[in-house]
C-alpha cells in the first residue's frame, strides 16, 4: 500500500448502509448471534489495521454520537502473506507471529468486533519471494491456494479475504512473471469455496489489471474494490456498482482532516458506497475519524477506550 508521497511501511513480513453491508459475507461461525446493530445510513467504512503494531479491538471503539452505530463496518487484518516454498515450488499462505497471534486470540481480537456486527477480513500480501496472485502456473495451483485461503477463513471464523498484490517480486526464486489466467482462476475458485463471504480487492499490482480470461470476468465476484493511494481520489477500474467502490482512501492521522472531510463529501455527492481508511492505531483518533463521519453520517465519532 502506498500514499502518493510515502510507501506504506511493512514488517518482513464500502451508498451502502451498515445493515446492507452485513448482507455481504454472511455470519461468521462464532457460535453466538451478533448483537443488534443500531441503524446507520450511509457508506460502508473500512479500517485496515497493521497488526504488527496495533490491536484489532481498536476498530470496535468508535461509535456515532447520533444513534450509537458503529463507525466501521469492515475491519481488515493486515496482513498475511503469500510465500513460496522452493522445495515444492508452490505458493503457500503464511502468517507472521503478529497475524498468528490475532488469529489464535480470535476470542478477544475478532469475536468482539463480529458481535458488534463488524466484519473481519484477512488481507493477503506478497512477501518478496516471487509468489503472487498473478503468476500461478496452472488452474490447479491457483485452486490449491484458494483452498488454503478458504480453509483459514473457516478455521478462524473470519468473514472473508482481501487481495493486495504488492511486494510479490515476481521472478524471484525462479518463479514466473504475471500471466493472464492466474488471478481469474484464483478468484473463481475462492468464490466457489466461500460463496457467502467477502472478497475484496486492493486495486493495485499485476493481478488488479488481469481480471478477465477465457471469457470469464471476475469483477462481479468481488464485494468491494478500493483506491490504494492515500489522500487521493481514484475510482477503481473494476466493473462493480458505485455502492461497492471506494474512490477515496485516507490514512488516519496522516491525511489532513480537511482532505479526509473533502473526500468523504465527494463520496456522498457522487454516490459511492465505500470509504477506505488505513492504519487505525490505539490512540484516541476521534477528531480524525469525525472528519469523515460528519460528512458520511452527519455525526461526530465517539471513542470509548
N, C-alpha and C positions, 0 to 999 in steps of 0.2 A: 504494500500500500504506500501511496505517495501523497504529499502535498505538492503544489507546483514548485515550491522552493526548497522543500526538505523531504528526503525519503523517510519512510516510516522505519523507525529503529526496531530491530528484532534481535532476539537472542537466537544462538545456534538453533539453537534450534537453529416503510412500507406504506379519487379520495375515498380510503377505506376507514371505517370506524374500528375501534378496538374489538367490538363484537364481531364485525365481519372478519377481522384479522384472525380471530380464533377459529374460524372455519378452516383455515389453511393449516395443514399439518396434523389434524385430529387431536386426540387427547393423549398425552404421554402416559406410558404404562407405569404410573406411580403407585397404583393400588389405592388411591384416595381421590375423591372427586374434588375438582378445583372449587374454591370459594366463589360465590357470585361476584362478578366484577362490575363496579359502577360504570354506567354507560358513559362513553366518551366519543363524541363525534369529531371526525377529522382524520387526517392521515395517520398511517401506522408509523410509529417511531422505533428506530432500530439503534441498539447500543452495542458496539464492539467493545470487548473488554480484553486488554492484554493481561492474561492470567499469569504471565511471568512476574508481574509486579502488583496486580490488583485482584480483589475478590469479585466473583460473580454476584455476590449478595448485594453489592452496591447498586445494581440495576433496580432492585426492589425498594430502594429507599426514597424514591421520588414519586410523589403523587400530585394531582392537580388541586390547587386551593379551592377551585369551584367544582364540587361534585366528588372529589376524592378518588377519581380514577387513576390508574397507573399512567405515568408519563410514558414509559417504554412498553412496547408490545412484544418486541423480539430482542432477546439477548444473545449475542454471538460469542462463543468461547473461542478466543484467538490464541494460539492456533495449533492444531495437529499438523502433521507433515506427511507428504508422500515421499517416502525414501526408496532407495534402490539396493537390492541385495545382489552384489556382484557374483556370488556363487551360483545362485539360482537364476540370475538375470531376470529378476521380476521386481516390480514395484510392490511396496507394502505400506500399510498405514502405521505411522509411528506417533507415539505420544511422548513428549519430553516430561521431565519429572513434575513440572508445574501443571501441565494439562492432565497428566495421570492423577495427580493429587485432587484436582477438581472432580474428575470422573469417579475416583474412588470414594470421595466425600460428597457424592450426589445428594445425600440426605440433608446436608447443610448448605451446599453450594448451588444446587439445581432445583430440588423439590420445593423449597420455599418460594422460588420465583414462579414455578408452574402452578402452585396452589393459588397464587395471586392472579393467574391467567396469562402469565408471560411465557412465551415460547422460548425454548433454549435450543440453539442451533450450534453445531460444531463446524467451525471453519477449518478447511484443509488447505495447506500451503506447500509450495515447493521447498526443498531443503538443500539446494546446491549439489545434488547428487546425480543429476541427469534425468531422473524420473519426473514426469509431469503428466497432466491430464491430456496433453495433445500428442503424445508420442507412444501410446500403446501400439505394439506391432500387429495386434490381431484383435478381433472381436472377443475371442476367448480371454485374452489377457485383460481387456477392459472390463469384461463381466466379472472376472475374478476379483479385481479391485473394488468394483461396485458392491460385491458381496461383503467384502471387508468393511466398507462404509455402512451398509445397512445393518450388518451384524453389530457394529459398535453402537448405532442408534438404538437398536433393540436391547442390547446388553445394559446400557447405561440409562435407558428411559429418556432419550433425547427426542427433540421434535423435528430434527432434520439436519441437512448438510449444506454448507456454504462453500462454493468453489472460488479459490483465489489463486490464479495461475501466475504467480511470481516466484522468482528465485529457484526455478527448476534447473536452470543452467543446462538446457538441452544439449546433448552431445557428451557430457561428462560420463566417465566410466563406460565409454563405448556405446552409450545409448543413442537412439535415433533422433533425428530432427522432427519437429511437429509435422503431422500428416493430417489429411482432411477427415479421415474416418474416426480417429481415436476418441475425441470428446463426444461425438454423436453416439458412438457405441456405449461409452461410459454413462452418459446421462440417460440414455434409453434403458439400459439395464438397471440403473439405480431407481428410476421412476417405476419400473416394473416391480422391483423389490419392495418399494415403500410408496404405494400409490396415494396414501393419505398423509404423508409427511412433507415438510418444507424442503424444497431445493432452491437455493438462491445463488445468484451469480454476481460476484465482484467483477465488474466489467473491464477486465484488463488481461493482457497476455495473449499468446497464440491461441489458446482454447476459446477465448471470447470471440475471436474472429472466424471460428470454424464451427458454426452451429448447424450446418446443413451438409448432408452427404447421402448419396444414393437415393435421392427422393425423400429423405427424412429430414425434417427441420425440427430441432429440439427446443426451439424458442418457447413454444407453448407449454413445455414440460417444466419450466421454471415458475415458481410462485412469485419471485421478485428478482429484479436486477437493479444495480445501483452504480452511480458515478464513483470512480475510485480516487478522485482528486479533491482533497480537502480545501475548503474555502472557495470552491468554484461551482458553476452550474454547467452540467453536461448531460444531455439526455442519452441514456444507454441505447445503443443501436441493437435492440432486441425487440422482436415482434411480440410485444405484450401490451395490454391496455395501460393507459396512464395510471390507473389505480394500483398497478403493480410495479411502477418505476419510481426511482428516486434520482432525479437530476441534481438534487442538492446533496452536498456532502460537507460535513464540518468536523473539525477536531475540537472537542470540548476543552476549553482553557487555552487554546492556541489560536483558533479562528476568532477574529474580533467579534464582539457581541453585535455590532452594527451589521456585519456581514451575515452572521448567524440569523439575525432577525430578517434581513433583506431576502435571504434565500428561502426562509420559511414563508414570508409574504408571497414570494413568487410561486412557491409550491402550491399554495392555496389559490392564487389568482389564475394560474394556468391549469389547474385541475389535476395535479399529480397526487398520488395516494401514498407516497412513502417519503420519510425524511430520515436520512442516514447520519448517525453520529459515531465518532470513534474516540477511543481512549478515555472512557469514563473511569475515573480513579476513586480513591477512598475519601477525598476531601469533599467538603460541602460545596458543590457546584451549582447550587440553586439559582444563583444570579445568571450564570452562563446558560443553564437549562431554561430558565424563564424567558430568556431572549427569544427562544423559538416556540415555547409553549404558549406565550401570549398571542403569537401570530397564528399558530396552528389550531389552538383550542380556546383562545380567549381567556386564559387563566395563567396566573403565576404557578410556578412549581414549588412544592414544599419538600424539604429534605428532612427525613427522620432518621437519625443515626441508629 
